[in-house]
């Protein structure tokens, strides 16, 4: 992963790995600023992984899961899993009106139908905000 600039906002480029394809994830200004701050504090290492441990080794999935589980426990959130964060992110963006195609690409879904499943989780607009299919 590395930062690439695209206009006003930065993008995070994720290189292909194993059976995953490459993708570019757009970042808002706050995410870009946070990532740049992290890069300033990141331990100096020849390792090309974006996120590394204090000793400069790549941060493994199990390290991330352990940290997130620790924060869930600290926050008093019982029964939550790491993927709940991913599901929440997708549902939040779809309910905010983000493009289904864009969210599908950023989330790395191979099929649009995978992202469409989240539509059943979000609350549909009520009253005047609701647009009938015939009006489109």
RAURWO-V780872 format. One record per residue. N is the residue number from 0. RES is the residue in one letter. SS is DSSP state (A for helix, B for strand, O for the rest). PHI is phi as a letter, one per 30 degrees, with the letter a starting at -180 (none if undefined). D_CENTER is the distance of its C-alpha to the mean C-alpha in whole Angstrom. Layout:
n:N res:RES ss:SS phi:PHI d_center:D_CENTER
n:N res:RES ss:SS phi:PHI d_center:D_CENTER
This chain:
n:0 res:X ss:O phi:none d_center:13
n:1 res:X ss:B phi:a d_center:15
n:2 res:X ss:B phi:d d_center:15
n:3 res:X ss:B phi:b d_center:17
n:4 res:X ss:B phi:c d_center:18
n:5 res:X ss:B phi:b d_center:18
n:6 res:X ss:O phi:i d_center:20
n:7 res:X ss:O phi:d d_center:20
n:8 res:X ss:B phi:c d_center:16
n:9 res:X ss:B phi:d d_center:14
n:10 res:X ss:B phi:b d_center:12
n:11 res:X ss:B phi:c d_center:11
n:12 res:X ss:B phi:c d_center:12
n:13 res:X ss:B phi:c d_center:12
n:14 res:X ss:O phi:d d_center:15
n:15 res:X ss:O phi:d d_center:16
n:16 res:X ss:B phi:b d_center:17
n:17 res:X ss:O phi:h d_center:19
n:18 res:X ss:O phi:c d_center:19
n:19 res:X ss:B phi:c d_center:15
n:20 res:X ss:O phi:d d_center:16
n:21 res:X ss:O phi:d d_center:15
n:22 res:X ss:B phi:a d_center:12
n:23 res:X ss:B phi:c d_center:11
n:24 res:X ss:B phi:c d_center:8
n:25 res:X ss:B phi:d d_center:10
n:26 res:X ss:O phi:b d_center:10
n:27 res:X ss:O phi:d d_center:12
n:28 res:X ss:A phi:d d_center:15
n:29 res:X ss:A phi:d d_center:14
n:30 res:X ss:A phi:d d_center:11
n:31 res:X ss:A phi:d d_center:13
n:32 res:X ss:A phi:d d_center:16
n:33 res:X ss:A phi:d d_center:14
n:34 res:X ss:A phi:d d_center:13
n:35 res:X ss:A phi:d d_center:17
n:36 res:X ss:A phi:d d_center:18
n:37 res:X ss:A phi:d d_center:17
n:38 res:X ss:A phi:d d_center:18
n:39 res:X ss:A phi:d d_center:22
n:40 res:X ss:A phi:c d_center:22
n:41 res:X ss:O phi:e d_center:20
n:42 res:X ss:O phi:e d_center:23
n:43 res:X ss:O phi:d d_center:25
n:44 res:X ss:O phi:a d_center:25
n:45 res:X ss:O phi:d d_center:26
n:46 res:X ss:O phi:d d_center:23
n:47 res:X ss:O phi:d d_center:20
n:48 res:X ss:O phi:d d_center:17
n:49 res:X ss:O phi:d d_center:15
n:50 res:X ss:O phi:c d_center:15
n:51 res:X ss:B phi:b d_center:18
n:52 res:X ss:O phi:d d_center:20
n:53 res:X ss:O phi:d d_center:23
n:54 res:X ss:O phi:c d_center:26
n:55 res:X ss:O phi:i d_center:23
n:56 res:X ss:O phi:d d_center:22
n:57 res:X ss:B phi:e d_center:19
n:58 res:X ss:O phi:d d_center:17
n:59 res:X ss:O phi:d d_center:17
n:60 res:X ss:A phi:e d_center:15
n:61 res:X ss:A phi:d d_center:18
n:62 res:X ss:A phi:d d_center:17
n:63 res:X ss:A phi:d d_center:14
n:64 res:X ss:A phi:d d_center:15
n:65 res:X ss:A phi:d d_center:18
n:66 res:X ss:A phi:d d_center:17
n:67 res:X ss:A phi:d d_center:14
n:68 res:X ss:A phi:e d_center:17
n:69 res:X ss:A phi:d d_center:20
n:70 res:X ss:A phi:d d_center:18
n:71 res:X ss:A phi:e d_center:18
n:72 res:X ss:A phi:d d_center:22
n:73 res:X ss:A phi:d d_center:22
n:74 res:X ss:A phi:d d_center:21
n:75 res:X ss:O phi:i d_center:23
n:76 res:X ss:O phi:c d_center:20
n:77 res:X ss:O phi:c d_center:22
n:78 res:X ss:O phi:i d_center:21
n:79 res:X ss:O phi:d d_center:17
n:80 res:X ss:O phi:c d_center:15
n:81 res:X ss:A phi:e d_center:12
n:82 res:X ss:A phi:d d_center:11
n:83 res:X ss:A phi:d d_center:12
n:84 res:X ss:A phi:d d_center:9
n:85 res:X ss:A phi:d d_center:7
n:86 res:X ss:A phi:d d_center:10
n:87 res:X ss:A phi:d d_center:10
n:88 res:X ss:A phi:e d_center:7
n:89 res:X ss:A phi:d d_center:8
n:90 res:X ss:A phi:d d_center:12
n:91 res:X ss:A phi:d d_center:11
n:92 res:X ss:A phi:d d_center:10
n:93 res:X ss:A phi:d d_center:13
n:94 res:X ss:A phi:d d_center:16
n:95 res:X ss:O phi:d d_center:15
n:96 res:X ss:O phi:j d_center:16
n:97 res:X ss:O phi:d d_center:14
n:98 res:X ss:O phi:d d_center:15
n:99 res:X ss:A phi:e d_center:14
n:100 res:X ss:A phi:d d_center:15
n:101 res:X ss:A phi:d d_center:12
n:102 res:X ss:A phi:d d_center:9
n:103 res:X ss:A phi:d d_center:11
n:104 res:X ss:A phi:d d_center:11
n:105 res:X ss:A phi:d d_center:7
n:106 res:X ss:A phi:d d_center:6
n:107 res:X ss:O phi:i d_center:9
n:108 res:X ss:O phi:d d_center:12
n:109 res:X ss:O phi:d d_center:15
n:110 res:X ss:O phi:b d_center:17
n:111 res:X ss:A phi:d d_center:17
n:112 res:X ss:A phi:d d_center:18
n:113 res:X ss:A phi:d d_center:16
n:114 res:X ss:A phi:d d_center:13
n:115 res:X ss:A phi:e d_center:17
n:116 res:X ss:A phi:e d_center:17
n:117 res:X ss:A phi:d d_center:15
n:118 res:X ss:A phi:d d_center:17
n:119 res:X ss:A phi:d d_center:20
n:120 res:X ss:O phi:d d_center:18
n:121 res:X ss:O phi:c d_center:18
n:122 res:X ss:O phi:d d_center:21
n:123 res:X ss:O phi:d d_center:23
n:124 res:X ss:O phi:e d_center:24
n:125 res:X ss:O phi:c d_center:28
n:126 res:X ss:A phi:i d_center:31
n:127 res:X ss:A phi:d d_center:31
n:128 res:X ss:A phi:d d_center:28
n:129 res:X ss:O phi:d d_center:28
n:130 res:X ss:O phi:c d_center:28
n:131 res:X ss:O phi:d d_center:31
n:132 res:X ss:A phi:e d_center:30
n:133 res:X ss:A phi:d d_center:33
n:134 res:X ss:A phi:d d_center:33
n:135 res:X ss:O phi:d d_center:30
